[in-house]
Amino acid sequence: MKSNVESRPLGKTAILISPIALGCWPIAGMTSADVVEKDSLATIEACLDLGINLLDTAFCYGMQGESERLIAKALGDRRDEMVIATKGGIHWDPPRTQVLDGRPATLRRECEESLRRLNTDRVELLYLHAPDPTIPIEESAGELKRLMDEGKTRTVGVSNVSLDQMKAFAAVCPLAAYQPHYNMLQREIEADRLPWCRENGVSVLVYWPLMKGLLAGKLPRNHVFPTTDSRHKYPMFQGQEWEKNQDFVDELRSIASETGHTVAQLVINWTIHQPGITVALCGAKRPDQIRDNALGMGWNLTERQRQRIEEAIARRGLPVTRAAV
Ligand SMILES: NC(=O)c1ccc[n+]([C@@H]2O[C@H](COP(=O)([O-])OP(=O)(O)OC[C@H]3O[C@@H](n4cnc5c(N)ncnc54)[C@H](OP(=O)(O)O)[C@@H]3O)[C@@H](O)[C@H]2O)c1
């Protein structure tokens, strides 16, 4: 870990993680079509020099595990310099249907396949990607605990769960991490799950801090998403919602320029300094993006700037969204 990067413990363990992680979904090329392997490998490699020591992937990132394979290829013999988090419990049915399957045998098989793809004998963090509605979550938790006891993962986490599900899970398996979506416009977890995690020493690693690029401030107002870009399906990127979001980003732009940082850096910095937030999982598909995002750590917004951001969020109001995995 670089000395100028403030590190944070993963749960109650001695594993130290950077407040920004590389989200390894975009490199698998499933959101946008303009993803090439050379850029994906360079994006992962860039983290090694930027003080980012956490890679977030999953069994289902890529139809054939492309994300995990790219990580193995990029890291080579530098694997031990990175904390790797992966997830099990979601797989694809062709052509592109996500299946939630948290049965113990499936979790074990997926974990073992993830380790093969990652070319490693253990990961630092293994999540249940989402609860399987057909079985009690305790059954999934029990298998993840066994995988941890066997040394296939050093810690266990959960993603996309309610507070009750998280409590039920934690009653069976020690919980180091929780992974929900969270950003300036989607803050539901502040009401219940975030306080519970703070009280119980569970790290909170949030996805969509940039709301899929919306809050990076680089998509022009007249941007037209090609049909190959799945973002056109999200209400946040459509019609009036899109216009309101662009107005909001314009407000952020003026605060960002005062700090001497980009909008993406401002948004990430705000996120990692929210009480109870441990890590912002920043997706990127090119090295310039993760270099830009890495400059979101290592500095602090003033109280006045944080207040102006809160005022802008209040003016924006609650966006129309839909839950997504
Ligand atoms: N547990 C779960 O169920 C779950 C669900 C979703 C995500 N995740 C995790 O969270 C990570 C983050 O989510 P995400 O990747 O979907 O979304 P994100 O981090 O909110 O946004 C990523 C996108 O933002 C754009 N971007 C990033 N940095 C930028 C920069 N500096 N300037 C301009 N644009 C920039 C890029 O899009 P373009 O270049 O294409 O515009 C990139 O693909 C994922 O990679 C994954 O690891 C977990």
The ligand as an ORCA input file, in Angstrom:
! r2SCAN-3c Opt
* xyz 0 1
  N     -22.732     -6.296     -5.847
  C     -23.389     -5.970     -6.923
  O     -24.487     -6.469     -7.201
  C     -22.783     -4.953     -7.846
  C     -23.584     -4.342     -8.823
  C     -23.006     -3.392     -9.636
  C     -21.661     -3.084     -9.503
  N     -20.882     -3.711     -8.575
  C     -19.428     -3.395     -8.400
  O     -19.258     -2.012     -8.319
  C     -18.412     -1.541     -9.370
  C     -18.877     -0.158     -9.795
  O     -20.078     -0.228    -10.538
  P     -20.081      0.131    -12.109
  O     -18.782     -0.251    -12.687
  O     -21.292     -0.515    -12.666
  O     -20.407      1.679    -12.101
  P     -19.669      3.011    -11.669
  O     -18.386      2.810    -10.960
  O     -20.722      3.805    -10.999
  O     -19.371      3.624    -13.100
  C     -18.427      3.042    -13.987
  C     -18.464      3.749    -15.328
  O     -18.285      5.133    -15.132
  C     -17.502      5.665    -16.167
  N     -16.314      6.264    -15.542
  C     -15.592      5.768    -14.511
  N     -14.622      6.617    -14.183
  C     -14.763      7.682    -14.990
  C     -14.059      8.878    -15.135
  N     -13.045      9.177    -14.341
  N     -14.453      9.746    -16.080
  C     -15.499      9.454    -16.879
  N     -16.210      8.332    -16.793
  C     -15.835      7.445    -15.856
  C     -17.166      4.549    -17.116
  O     -18.208      4.507    -18.085
  P     -18.061      4.944    -19.626
  O     -16.628      5.186    -19.922
  O     -18.627      3.801    -20.358
  O     -18.895      6.180    -19.714
  C     -17.305      3.332    -16.238
  O     -17.649      2.194    -16.968
  C     -18.531     -2.634    -10.438
  O     -17.461     -2.579    -11.359
  C     -18.569     -3.862     -9.596
  O     -17.277     -4.202     -9.158
  C     -21.445     -4.623     -7.723
*
